[in-house]
Each structure stands twice: as C-alpha cells, then as structure tokens.
C-alpha cells in the first residue's frame, strides 16, 4: 500500500479531528483552530497526477468515491448567482469526471455520473466524436479536452448529469484503466459530539482505502466554498448516513449543495432547485439558490419556502397535478415549525357551496350506514340497544312504503 498521511491498524494512532475535537490514544492535540461552528465537511480529492487515484481503489469502492462534481461559477464568491443558464456545460461551468475504461473489450473514454455507479462511455450519441483506442492511449493526448467533448455529447445541454441515462455498471461492465480528470468524495455532518470524527475516520479512513488528499472544514455550511454539486450526509456519530428531509432542505437552501443520501428527498428536485434558472414554466427552478442570492430578507425567506415546496410539496404550479397535503412530503413542508403558518398552499381549498352540500349528504349516508351495520354486529356499535333508530339513520332519502301485508321496507 502507498504511504498515507494516517496510519492503519491497531498499532497506529488515528489522526486527530480538527473540528469537534475528539482524539484518542493520548495523541497530543497541539494548537487547534477555534471551532465554534456546528458540524463539518470532509472532501477527499483524487487527482490523476497522484500515485493513488480512484483506479487504485478496490472495484467495490470505485463507485462510492465519485459522488459529486465540481463547478466553477458560484454565488458565494461574487453574489452574482449561479450560472444556471449554462450548467452543466463542461469547461464553461462544470468539471466532468472522466476515466479511460475497458468496456466489454473496447478501450473507451467515458465519464461517471455524480453520485451514481454508471460509466457513460463515448460516443453517447451521433454527435460524439468516436475517439479510437490509439488516440485515447496516446501519451500526448489532451484527455481533459477529449473528456469535455465526451461529456458535452453524452449529457445534453442543461441537464442534471444523474439523469443523462445509459451507461454501464462500473463494478460489472466496465474496468477503469486510468483516471483522466480529478474526482471528489464529499461527506458532511451538521452534528457535533464526535460526529465529525466519526465521519472523517470511522466512515472513510478506517473502512475504506482512501489514500488521497483531503480537506476538513469546520462548520458544515462551509461546503459552499468547495463548489461541489452534491455531498453525502451523516446525522450523528455512531450511525452512518441517516439524514432526512430537514438536512436536505438545509443543504439545498443554505449551502447550495444536493444531498446525495437524505431520506425522503429527491436529488433531481434538489439539483433543479439549486442549479436550474428560475423560469415561468417551472416555479420551483432555482429557488434554493435564490434562498441565498435574493436581494432582500423577505425575498430570501420566500425563496426558501418555495425551495421546500419544490422539494417536498409541489402545490404552487398553475396546471397539472398538485401533491396531496396528506403526503409525507407535504406534512413535513406544512408542519408548524416549517411553512405551515406562512404557505397558503398548506391550507385545503374552501369547497364551493354545492360541494359542501354533497359532502354533508355523503357524511349523513356514512353515519346512517354505520348505525345499520352496528345493529347487525358488523361494526363497532354507535347506537345502544333499545335506542330508537329513525328513518334518517338508515338513509337520508329513505321513504317507507307499506306493502300489501303492512311490512315497511326502504326505497331509495
């Protein structure tokens, strides 16, 4: 194994965590920066120039490492807003992660989708330049430029890389030969009490062969400075991952990064809310970015509301199906501690008068039917034995008719 910055095995000391300082085996803490920010963000970087890259990882770890992509234009530097009108155009805005791979006996150049496990080989369609094996393996080949051409052709203009489709399984149908461009693995936690140490060491250094350079940033919100599209999340120390909707919303609206593993949260919706430009055709696009970039506090608060609605409870668009208020996503979005008191779409619409009449009649039918069933012992009793049962209890439209023998029976 290559020399690493940290030791492995029981005879070695583990690296001390600079955030939320938990150290073991009597390691001298040394001078540490003040850490008064919640959580942390850890990013591992695999550069093609390094001796140890993704291609040196075991096959079952290659998928897991590449879980994000790097982009160039960011609101956190000049507050001009994301260049969402051109994302994800390679070289201009986003850095594709490309590899040379052997796919079913053919040497090809391809890129890996962010937070996925599929290598998308060139040519992706008729527009892609069909690089030959000799061109790809040429020592003087400009792989970065070739990769850009590959990525642009495989993944159409302004499309979430994860939704490009196609490709082959890295652990099954493709064998990586060489890493062509930098790759990143990102993981954060919003918790303290050893969570940073757990994410950095237990989840990554101890259990995986990540002998790459890495950075730990104290304060999870600092992930915005890295210009990454996605990041995985761990809720607390001792349990891997397990982040939920609240984490997803905070990551999207506060730090402008898609949560790669949050429960109950769509990565595609998050990507659109952060990187797609605002549009009259899509009222949710770009709202998560506007939660940070809008000019006034009121506009930022409204954008955060719309970011949450776009992620979990889509009821603001003028045409098409509205998501039900009884759905788990709407229950989250419309809870009192979220947007239940400020989002008018969290209130069921007032029915028209004739609809009220129909509902009242339907309710009366249901009530009468339950009473009849209770007398037959088919449902929990709602009337006491000996209690008089009126015609209305049977059905509001019941009209007794006396037959020849004087026996009344219902007619509807």
N, C-alpha and C positions, 0 to 999 in steps of 0.2 A: 504494500500500500504506500502511496506517496506521503511525504512528510506533511503533517497537518498542523494547524495552529493550536489545536487542542488534542489532548491525549485521549486514548480509548482504553477501556478495561478497568478492572478494579484497582490496579496498582497506580493508576494515574489520577491526578487531580482534575476535576472538571473546571472548565472556565467559569469565572465568576460573572454573574449578571450585573451589568452596569445600571440597569433600571430595576426598581423594586428589589433592592439588593438582598438576594439570598445566596450565601456562599457556603461551601461545605469543606470538610477535611482540613480545617484550620488554615485555609488559604488567606494570605494577607490581603485585606480589601484594598489597600493602597488609597491614593487620592481618587475619589469618585465625584463625578459631577452631581450637582444638586438635582434631585428628581422629585418635583412637586406636581407632575402631570400624570394623569391616570393611564395605566396600560403601557403598551409599547408596540412597535412594529419591527419585524425582523425580515430582512431581504437577503437572500443568497443570490450571488451573481456568478454565472458560468460564462466565461469569455473564451472564444475559440483559441486565443493566444495562450491560454493557461494549459498546464500539463494535465490537469484533472478537469474534465468537462462532462457534460451530460452523457456523451458517448461512452465514458468510462463507468458510468453507473450500471448496476445490475438492471436487466431488462424490466423487472417489476418496479423499479424506481424511476425509470426514464419518464414514464407518463406523469408521475406525480410532481416531478421537479418543475416542468414547464407549466405554470398555472397563471401566467399573466403576460401582458405585452407592454412595451414602453412607448409612450408618445412624447412628442416634442413641444407642443404648444399647451400652456397651462394657465388657468386663470390666477393661480396663486403667485405668479411672478409679476404680471402687469395688469391684472384685473380686467383684461380686455375680453375675457370669456373664452370658453373652449372653441377651437376651430372645428366645431361640429359639422359645419357645412362641407368639410372635406374628409373627415375621418371615415374610414381608416385607410387613407391613401398612403402607401408606403413611400419612404424617403421624405415626403412632404410633412406627414404628421405622425405616422406610427411606424415602429420598427418591427417588421415580421421576424419571427424566429425560425430560421431555416436550417436544414440538415441535408447532407448527402446521404442517401439511403439506398439499400438494395431492396427493391420491391419485386418479389416473385422472379428473381434472377436478373432484373434490369436495374442498372445504376441510374438513379434519377435525383433531381433536386426537388425538395418539397418543403413546405412549412407546416408547423404544428399549430393547431388551433389553441387559443388561450383557454386554460382550464379544461382541456379535453384530452383525449387519448388517441387521436387520429392524425396521421400524417397525410397531408393533402399534396400529392405529387403533381409536378408539371409534366405535360400541359393539363391544366384544369378544363380548358375548352379550346375551341378552334383559334382563339386569339392568342393563346400562349405560344411562346417560341419553344420548339422542341429541341432543347439542348441535348447534344449527344454525350455519350459517356466520356469521349476524349475531351470535349470542351469542359465538362464538369470537373474532370480529374486533372486538367492542365494546371501545373504549379503556378502559372501566372494568371490564372482565371480570376476575374473580379467577381467573387462569389456574392458579395453584398449587392452589387448591381444586378446580377443574374437573379438573385433572390427577390429583389424588388420587382423585377419583371414577372417572376413566377407568382408572387403574392398578388400583384395587381390583376393578373389574368385569372387566377383561381378564385379570388374573393372579389365579387363585384363592387362597384363604387358605392361608398357609404353604407356598408353592410356590416353587421356585427360578425366578426370573424368566426364566432362559435356557430353561426347559422349558415355558413357557406355550404355545408353538406359535403357528402362524398368522402373520399379518403380511405385509408387502410389502417387497421389497428397496429399500433407501434409494437405491442407485445406479441403480435401474432403474424401479421402480414408484412411487416417492414423491419429491416435491420439497419440501424444507424451506422454509417461509416465515418462521418465527420460532421462536426458542428460548424455551421457556416457563419452564424451571427450570434450575438450574446443572447442568453436566456436567463430568466429570473424566476425565483420562487419567493412568494410573499406570504407572510402569515402575521396576524396581529391579535392582540387581546386588549379589551377595554378594562380588564380587571387588574387588581394588584394581589397582594398576599401570596406571592410566589408564582403568579400566573405567567409573568414574563420569563422567569427562569424555566418554568415548565415548557413554554412554547419553544424557547430557544434550544434548550438542552434535551429535555425528555422527548419532545415530538420530532426533533430533527437531528441533533448532533449524535445522540446516543443510539437511536434506532435506524438511522439511515447513513449512507456513505456520502454525505455532502461535504467533500473536502474542498469547497470553493470559498472564495472571499465572501464575506457577508457584512452586513451593517445592522446595528440595533439602534433604533431611535426611541428615546424615552418620550412617552406620550403618543398614544395610538393615532391621534389626529395628524401627527407629522407625516403620515403616509402620503399625504397630498404632495409633499415635496419631492417624492420619488417619481412622479409622473407615470404611474402604473395603472393599467386598466382594471385589474382585479386583484383581490387579496383574500386568502382564507382567514378564518376567524375561529378562535377558541374562547369559550365563555368564562371558564375558570380553571384554576390549577387542578390537576388530578384527573381531568376528563378531557379527552381530545375533542376538539371541534364543539358541537352542540350549541352554536349560536342560532338565534331565532330572528323573527321579523324586526324587533326593536334594533338589534345590531345592524341588520341590513339597511334599515332606514337611516340610521346614524352614519353608516359608512357612505351611503349614496349622497345624502343631503349635507353632511358636514365635511366629509373628506373627498368626495367626488371619486369614489372607487367602488367597483362592483364587488359584492360579497360572493365569493366562489362556492361557499358551502353552508349558507344560512338556511335553516328550515323555513318552509312557507314563503320563500322569496324567489321570484323568477330572475335569473341572471339576464335574460333577454330584456325584460322590462327595465331592470336596473341600468343596463347599458344604454337603452334608448333614453331613459330619463336623464342620464349624465351626458352622453355624447351626441345624441341626435339634436339637430337645431329645432328651436320652437317653431311650430307650424300650425296654421289654421286647420289643417287636415288631421292633426294629432295634438290634442290639447295637453297631453302628458309629456310630449317630447321636450327634452331639455330642462324640465322643471327642477330636477335635482341639482343641476348646475346653477340655475338661477337662484336657488336657495342660498348660494354664497355670493353670486355675482350681481344680483339685482341692486339697484341704486339705493333704495330706502329700506328701512327695517320692516315697514308694512309689506312692501313687495317681496322681501325675502321670506317673511312669515307665510304669505300666501303661496309662494313657490314651494315652500316646504310642505304645506298642506297638499298641494297638487302633486308633489313628488310622492307623498304617501298614498294618495288616491291612485296614482298611476301604478304604483307597486302592488297595492292590495285591494282597492275598492273602486273600480272604474265605473263611475256613475255620472261623470261630468260631460261626456260627449253627447252631441245632439241627435245622433242617429245610431242605430244598431242596438244590440242587447246591452242592458245595464246589469251589472253584477248584483246579486241579491244581498240585501242587508243582513240576511241570516248566514251568509258565508263566513267562514273563519277569517278571511282577509278583511271583510267589511267590519266584522265585530272588533277586530284589532284597530283598524283605522278610526272607527266611530266610538271607541271607548272614551270615557270621560277624561282620562289622562292623556289622550291623543287629540283627536279633532272632532269628537262627538258634539262639543259645545260650540264649535266655530264653523263646521262644514254643513251648510244647509242640505246637502245631499244625503246626510246621515239621518234625516227625518223622513219617514214614509210620506209619500204624497197624499194630500187630502182627497178622498174619493168624491166623485160627483154625486149629487143628491140621489139620482136613480140607482147608483151603485150602492149607496147606503141602504136604500130600501131592499135591494136584492140581498145584501149581506144580512139585514135584520130577519128577512124571511128565511134565509138559509140557516141562520142561528136558531130560529124557532123550530125549524124542521129537525135540526140535530138534537135540540133539547127534548122535543116530544119523542123522537125515536129512541133516545137514551132511556126515557121513562118506560116506554113499552118494553124495551129489552130487559130492563131491570125487573119488571114484573115476571118475565119469563125465565129469570135467573141467568141470563146471558151476559149481563154486565153488572158492575158494582151498583148496588141499589141507590137510587136517587130519590125514591119515594118510600114512605113507610107503609107497611102492610096495614090495610084498613083505610089508607088515605084515599079520598075521592079523586078519581082521575077524570079530568074534564076532556071534552072533545078536542080542545086546543092542544092538550097534552099529547094526543095521538097524532094530530097533524093540523096545522092552521087552516087547511082547506077541507077539513073533514065535515061532511054533511050526512047525518044519519038518515037512512031511508028505511021505512018499515016494510018488510016483506010480507008475504001472504000470511005467514004464521006469526007475525009480530016480532020477528027477531031482527034487531038493528044490525047493520053491517056498514063498514066505511065505504064511501065512494069518493074518488079523487078525480 
